[in-house]
């Protein structure tokens, strides 16, 4: 695992539980990986999110609702595309999003270590 720099601000992470990447993402927020030491906590409110993770396959209707909600936000979270399907290389090939993707994390499904590494490097934390 890489050595992380300390960051004073707490990052709220919102994600959509939609596919086989979800167990890895839930595992990431367990005590084994302890994301709070990296200043990441999970939120269930999109308006509070600093990071929005789209994992795996997201259907077109859900994606449209998410895009509408995203564009109404005053503070736009950084968007992370997680897994092969969200990156459009996996077996399900999710619909093309019109959200500004900041980080692509490939894998089917990506391991929690890869997710941590991708987010910390991508957001330069």
Helices and strands as residue ranges (DSSP letters): E 11-16, H 22-28, G 35-38, E 40-42, G 46-48, E 51-55, H 60-72, E 78-82, E 101-105, H 112-122
